[in-house]
Amino acid sequence: MKATILFLSILLSSNIATASEQSKLISVPVVFLEALAPRDTTSSERFQKEYEGAITTAKALAKSELTKCGYSISEQTVFYDASDSLQALERAKKAESEGAWLLVGPRRSNHFLLLAKGAPNTASVSTMASSREVAELAPSHLTMAPSNDEMARIAAIDTKDRIKGKEATYLSAISEDCLMCVDFAESFDRHAKQIGIKKLGEVKFVGESPDFAALKAAVSKHQPTVVLLPNYSKVSAQAMANLATNHPDLLYVGGDGWGDSSFGFVQNSPNVERVRGLTVRGFPPADRGLEMFPLGKSLLKSSDASLQKPGSGSALAILRIIEGVKDTLCTARPKTNSDFRSAFMKMGRKNFMPPWGVSIYTLAGGQIRYDKTRR
């Protein structure tokens, strides 16, 4: 009886101690903002669930070390419609006014720029934004993607390699309402010229379901060997489908917007099964990406079935961002959001550095397949 009482007493005091330790932890508010509203036709419910699952998994993996350092992460997830980009600015303003320590920003460059404008005094990291303007926001606002210029250079080199024996010419088809798309095209133009790929013309359009009549006319007129499609997956898939029947020999080149074999509108899109192309991305396949940073390696080693392995670049980035938060907190030991921002500006380029290089994927038979990574 005495032994039982002693055991219960020890257990009770242990629980009290644990509760006391938890109450002493500094709660760090992290707000995740992304264009993933359920009614948004450009984003799938599966993508949203994976995004949320990545946050839960990353927190679970980092919890033990964070607790030892005296911190816990209190997250808030805000989803909005991609068509209402001003929500990125408004929601960021609100998060800053409520004392957020870090904003994990949208994957689209124009949305992330609005977020940075809405919360200029709060540290932020985008999961995938890659435009030149985004790179210029450092050190207060960073991104987990390599720059458009770096990806465009790799895309130009690989394009030249794939069209040996033919005249290297291309036509650009650009979503002019997409900052990342315009920026990538400009960088590709510069690098293509340096290595002898001739530009024949350019077509611009707006919206997620544009009229491709001008593009079809331009391709028929100029007869390029390559069409540059540095756009998001929905527009790129439609453009290829409109050209596939009459121009079966074209090579299509995409930036970091086509998606991969798991996410996006290009994979298995109708009328795209006969086209061929290449796309460059800031992320390798998730299983390879996990091997490149400590928190990812921990997930690969874990036998916990409740932890979700990422399938997309955004989810992979979330794990790396939470790792960066942990490392910054445990090194700098900030007490306020202002302290955290100061530490972020000093350590951000190291703690939030994307470790993945530029990956090249091949489109063939309607499938996007990983080819190689260049660092």
C-alpha positions as CSV (number, residue, x, y, z in Angstrom):
1,M,0.0,0.0,0.0
2,K,2.8,2.4,0.9
3,A,4.6,1.5,-2.3
4,T,1.5,2.4,-4.3
5,I,1.0,5.7,-2.5
6,L,4.7,6.5,-3.1
7,F,4.4,5.7,-6.8
8,L,1.3,7.8,-7.1
9,S,3.0,10.6,-5.3
10,I,6.0,10.5,-7.6
11,L,3.7,10.4,-10.7
12,L,1.7,13.3,-9.4
13,S,4.8,15.4,-8.7
14,S,6.2,14.5,-12.1
15,N,3.0,15.7,-13.8
16,I,3.0,18.9,-11.8
17,A,6.6,19.5,-12.8
18,T,5.8,18.9,-16.4
19,A,2.9,21.3,-16.3
20,S,5.1,23.8,-14.5
21,E,7.8,23.5,-17.2
22,Q,5.2,23.9,-20.0
23,S,3.8,27.1,-18.3
24,K,7.3,28.6,-18.2
25,L,7.8,28.1,-22.0
26,I,7.8,31.2,-24.1
27,S,5.1,30.9,-26.7
28,V,6.2,31.9,-30.2
29,P,3.4,33.0,-32.5
30,V,4.0,31.8,-36.1
31,V,1.4,32.7,-38.7
32,F,1.2,30.7,-42.0
33,L,-0.4,32.5,-44.9
34,E,-1.1,30.8,-48.2
35,A,-3.5,31.0,-51.2
36,L,-5.2,27.7,-50.5
37,A,-8.8,28.6,-49.7
38,P,-11.1,25.6,-50.1
39,R,-13.3,27.3,-52.7
40,D,-10.2,28.4,-54.8
41,T,-10.3,26.4,-58.0
42,T,-6.5,26.7,-58.4
43,S,-5.7,24.8,-55.3
44,S,-6.7,21.3,-54.4
45,E,-8.0,20.1,-51.0
46,R,-5.2,17.6,-50.9
47,F,-2.6,20.3,-51.2
48,Q,-4.2,22.1,-48.3
49,K,-4.3,19.0,-46.1
50,E,-0.7,18.3,-46.9
51,Y,0.3,21.9,-46.0
52,E,-1.5,21.6,-42.6
53,G,0.0,18.1,-42.0
54,A,3.5,19.4,-42.7
55,I,3.1,22.0,-39.9
56,T,1.9,19.4,-37.4
57,T,4.8,17.1,-38.4
58,A,7.4,19.8,-38.2
59,K,6.2,21.0,-34.8
60,A,6.3,17.4,-33.4
61,L,9.8,16.8,-34.6
62,A,11.1,20.1,-33.2
63,K,9.2,20.0,-29.9
64,S,11.7,18.2,-27.7
65,E,14.6,20.6,-28.6
66,L,12.4,23.6,-28.4
67,T,11.2,22.6,-24.9
68,K,14.7,22.2,-23.7
69,C,15.4,25.8,-25.0
70,G,12.3,27.1,-23.2
71,Y,10.0,27.7,-26.2
72,S,6.9,26.4,-27.8
73,I,5.4,27.3,-31.2
74,S,1.8,28.6,-31.4
75,E,0.8,28.5,-35.0
76,Q,-2.1,30.1,-36.8
77,T,-3.0,29.1,-40.4
78,V,-4.6,31.6,-42.8
79,F,-5.9,30.4,-46.2
80,Y,-7.2,32.9,-48.8
81,D,-8.2,32.9,-52.4
82,A,-5.4,33.2,-55.0
83,S,-7.5,35.6,-57.0
84,D,-7.6,38.0,-54.0
85,S,-3.9,38.7,-53.6
86,L,-4.6,41.8,-51.4
87,Q,-5.5,39.4,-48.7
88,A,-1.8,38.7,-48.3
89,L,-1.2,42.3,-47.4
90,E,-4.3,42.6,-45.1
91,R,-3.7,39.4,-43.3
92,A,0.0,40.3,-42.8
93,K,-1.0,43.6,-41.3
94,K,-3.3,41.9,-38.9
95,A,-0.7,39.3,-37.9
96,E,1.9,42.1,-37.2
97,S,-0.6,44.1,-35.2
98,E,-1.3,41.0,-33.1
99,G,2.4,40.4,-32.3
100,A,3.4,37.5,-34.6
101,W,7.1,36.6,-34.4
102,L,7.3,35.1,-37.8
103,L,5.2,35.0,-40.9
104,V,5.5,32.0,-43.2
105,G,4.5,33.6,-46.5
106,P,2.8,32.5,-49.7
107,R,4.6,30.6,-52.5
108,R,3.7,33.2,-55.1
109,S,6.2,36.1,-55.4
110,N,3.6,38.8,-56.0
111,H,1.7,37.7,-52.9
112,F,4.8,37.5,-50.8
113,L,5.8,41.0,-51.8
114,L,2.4,42.2,-50.6
115,L,2.9,40.3,-47.3
116,A,6.2,42.0,-46.7
117,K,4.6,45.4,-47.4
118,G,1.8,44.7,-45.0
119,A,4.2,43.5,-42.2
120,P,7.5,45.4,-42.8
121,N,8.6,45.0,-39.1
122,T,8.0,41.2,-38.8
123,A,10.4,38.6,-40.0
124,S,9.0,36.4,-42.8
125,V,9.9,33.5,-45.0
126,S,8.2,32.4,-48.2
127,T,7.9,28.7,-49.0
128,M,8.7,29.1,-52.7
129,A,8.8,32.8,-53.9
130,S,11.7,33.2,-56.3
131,S,11.5,36.6,-58.1
132,R,14.3,39.1,-58.2
133,E,12.2,41.5,-56.1
134,V,11.8,38.9,-53.4
135,A,15.6,38.3,-53.2
136,E,16.1,42.1,-52.7
137,L,13.9,42.0,-49.5
138,A,16.6,40.3,-47.4
139,P,17.5,40.2,-44.6
140,S,14.1,40.8,-43.0
141,H,12.2,38.7,-45.5
142,L,13.6,35.5,-47.0
143,T,12.6,32.6,-49.2
144,M,13.2,28.9,-49.3
145,A,13.6,28.9,-53.1
146,P,16.7,29.6,-55.2
147,S,16.4,32.8,-57.3
148,N,14.6,32.9,-60.7
149,D,17.9,34.0,-62.2
150,E,19.7,30.9,-61.0
151,M,16.9,28.6,-62.1
152,A,16.6,30.4,-65.5
153,R,20.4,29.9,-66.1
154,I,20.1,26.2,-65.5
155,A,17.0,26.0,-67.7
156,A,18.8,27.7,-70.6
157,I,21.8,25.4,-70.3
158,D,19.7,22.3,-70.3
159,T,17.5,23.5,-73.1
160,K,20.6,24.0,-75.3
161,D,21.7,20.4,-74.4
162,R,18.4,18.9,-75.5
163,I,18.1,20.5,-78.9
164,K,21.5,19.5,-80.3
165,G,21.3,19.1,-84.1
166,K,18.5,21.7,-84.4
167,E,18.5,25.5,-84.7
168,A,18.1,26.8,-81.1
169,T,15.2,29.2,-81.3
170,Y,12.4,30.0,-78.9
171,L,9.1,31.9,-78.4
172,S,8.1,33.1,-75.0
173,A,4.5,32.8,-73.7
174,I,4.1,34.7,-70.5
175,S,1.4,35.3,-67.9
176,E,2.0,39.0,-67.5
177,D,0.0,39.2,-64.3
178,C,2.5,36.8,-62.6
179,L,5.6,38.5,-61.3
180,M,7.6,35.3,-61.0
181,C,6.7,34.4,-64.6
182,V,7.8,37.7,-66.1
183,D,11.0,37.7,-64.0
184,F,11.9,34.2,-65.0
185,A,11.4,35.0,-68.7
186,E,13.6,38.1,-68.5
187,S,16.4,36.0,-66.8
188,F,16.0,33.2,-69.4
189,D,16.3,35.8,-72.2
190,R,19.6,37.0,-70.8
191,H,21.2,33.6,-70.3
192,A,19.8,32.2,-73.6
193,K,21.4,35.0,-75.5
194,Q,24.8,34.3,-73.9
195,I,24.8,30.7,-75.0
196,G,23.4,31.2,-78.5
197,I,19.7,30.5,-78.2
198,K,17.8,32.9,-80.4
199,K,14.5,34.5,-79.3
200,L,11.9,34.9,-82.1
201,G,9.1,36.7,-80.2
202,E,6.9,37.0,-77.2
203,V,3.2,36.6,-76.4
204,K,1.6,37.8,-73.2
205,F,-1.8,37.0,-71.6
206,V,-3.6,37.3,-68.3
207,G,-5.8,35.2,-66.2
208,E,-6.0,31.5,-65.4
209,S,-7.9,30.6,-68.6
210,P,-6.6,33.0,-71.2
211,D,-7.3,33.1,-75.0
212,F,-4.4,31.3,-76.7
213,A,-5.2,32.5,-80.3
214,A,-2.3,34.9,-80.4
215,L,0.1,32.2,-79.1
216,K,-1.0,29.7,-81.8
217,A,-0.6,32.3,-84.5
218,A,2.8,33.3,-83.3
219,V,4.1,29.7,-83.2
220,S,2.7,29.1,-86.7
221,K,4.4,32.2,-88.0
222,H,7.8,31.8,-86.3
223,Q,8.2,28.0,-86.1
224,P,10.4,27.9,-83.0
225,T,12.0,24.8,-81.7
226,V,11.2,25.8,-78.1
227,V,8.3,27.5,-76.4
228,L,9.2,29.0,-73.0
229,L,6.2,28.7,-70.5
230,P,7.4,30.2,-67.2
231,N,3.9,30.1,-65.8
232,Y,1.9,28.3,-63.2
233,S,0.7,24.8,-64.0
234,K,-2.9,25.5,-64.9
235,V,-2.0,28.1,-67.6
236,S,1.0,26.1,-68.8
237,A,-1.0,22.9,-69.3
238,Q,-3.6,24.8,-71.3
239,A,-1.0,26.4,-73.5
240,M,0.6,23.0,-74.3
241,A,-2.7,21.4,-75.0
242,N,-3.6,24.2,-77.5
243,L,-0.3,23.7,-79.4
244,A,0.1,19.9,-79.2
245,T,-1.9,18.8,-82.2
246,N,-0.4,21.1,-84.8
247,H,3.1,21.4,-83.4
248,P,4.0,18.0,-82.0
249,D,7.8,18.5,-82.2
250,L,8.0,21.5,-79.9
251,L,10.1,21.4,-76.7
252,Y,8.4,23.3,-73.8
253,V,10.5,24.8,-71.0
254,G,9.0,25.8,-67.6
255,G,10.1,27.5,-64.5
256,D,9.2,26.7,-60.9
257,G,5.5,26.7,-61.5
258,W,4.5,23.5,-63.3
259,G,4.3,21.4,-60.2
260,D,5.6,17.8,-60.1
261,S,4.3,14.2,-60.3
262,S,2.1,14.7,-57.2
263,F,0.8,18.3,-57.4
264,G,-0.1,20.7,-60.3
265,F,-2.2,20.7,-63.4
266,V,0.5,19.6,-65.9
267,Q,0.9,16.1,-64.7
268,N,-1.6,13.8,-66.6
269,S,-3.3,16.9,-68.1
270,P,-5.5,16.1,-71.2
271,N,-3.7,16.5,-74.5
272,V,-0.3,16.8,-72.8
273,E,0.6,13.1,-73.0
274,R,2.3,13.6,-76.4
275,V,4.4,16.7,-75.6
276,R,7.9,16.9,-74.3
277,G,9.5,19.4,-72.0
278,L,11.6,20.3,-69.1
279,T,11.0,22.3,-66.0
280,V,13.4,23.6,-63.3
281,R,12.4,23.7,-59.7
282,G,13.8,24.8,-56.4
283,F,13.1,21.5,-54.9
284,P,14.1,17.9,-55.6
285,P,11.6,15.0,-54.9
286,A,10.6,15.1,-51.3
287,D,12.4,11.9,-50.3
288,R,15.6,13.2,-51.6
289,G,15.1,16.7,-50.1
290,L,14.5,15.2,-46.6
291,E,18.1,13.8,-46.7
292,M,19.6,17.3,-47.0
293,F,18.7,18.8,-43.6
294,P,18.6,17.5,-40.0
295,L,14.9,17.7,-39.3
296,G,14.2,15.9,-42.6
297,K,16.7,13.2,-41.6
298,S,14.8,12.8,-38.3
299,L,11.6,12.3,-40.1
300,L,13.1,9.6,-42.4
301,K,14.4,7.8,-39.3
302,S,11.2,8.1,-37.3
303,S,8.9,5.1,-36.9
304,D,6.0,7.3,-35.7
305,A,3.1,6.6,-38.1
306,S,1.4,9.9,-37.2
307,L,4.1,11.9,-38.8
308,Q,3.4,12.8,-42.4
309,K,6.2,12.7,-45.0
310,P,5.9,15.7,-47.4
311,G,5.0,15.2,-51.0
312,S,5.4,18.8,-52.3
313,G,8.1,21.5,-52.2
314,S,5.9,23.7,-50.0
315,A,5.6,20.9,-47.4
316,L,9.3,20.3,-47.6
317,A,10.0,24.0,-47.1
318,I,7.7,24.1,-44.0
319,L,9.9,21.5,-42.3
320,R,13.0,23.4,-43.1
321,I,11.5,26.7,-41.9
322,I,10.5,25.2,-38.5
323,E,14.0,23.8,-38.2
324,G,15.3,27.4,-38.8
325,V,12.9,28.7,-36.2
326,K,14.2,26.2,-33.7
327,D,17.8,26.9,-34.4
328,T,17.3,30.7,-34.2
329,L,15.4,30.4,-30.9
330,C,17.9,28.0,-29.3
331,T,20.9,30.1,-30.3
332,A,19.7,33.7,-29.7
333,R,17.2,33.0,-26.9
334,P,14.9,36.0,-27.8
335,K,12.3,37.2,-25.4
336,T,10.2,39.3,-27.7
337,N,9.2,39.4,-31.4
338,S,11.6,42.4,-31.8
339,D,14.4,40.3,-30.4
340,F,13.5,37.5,-32.7
341,R,13.5,39.8,-35.7
342,S,17.0,41.1,-34.8
343,A,18.3,37.5,-34.5
344,F,16.5,36.6,-37.8
345,M,18.3,39.4,-39.6
346,K,21.7,38.2,-38.3
347,M,21.2,34.4,-38.7
348,G,18.5,34.1,-41.3
349,R,20.7,33.5,-44.3
350,K,22.2,30.5,-42.5
351,N,19.2,29.1,-40.6
352,F,16.7,29.5,-43.4
353,M,19.0,28.7,-46.3
354,P,17.4,26.3,-48.9
355,P,19.8,23.3,-49.1
356,W,18.4,21.8,-52.3
357,G,20.0,23.6,-55.3
358,V,18.2,23.6,-58.7
359,S,16.4,20.4,-59.8
360,I,15.6,19.6,-63.4
361,Y,12.5,17.6,-64.3
362,T,11.5,16.0,-67.6
363,L,7.9,16.1,-69.0
364,A,7.2,13.0,-71.3
365,G,4.2,10.9,-71.7
366,G,2.1,13.2,-69.5
367,Q,4.4,12.5,-66.6
368,I,6.8,14.9,-64.8
369,R,9.9,12.9,-63.7
370,Y,12.9,14.0,-61.7
371,D,16.1,14.1,-63.8
372,K,18.9,15.6,-61.8
373,T,20.0,18.4,-59.5
374,R,22.6,21.1,-60.2
375,R,24.1,23.0,-57.3
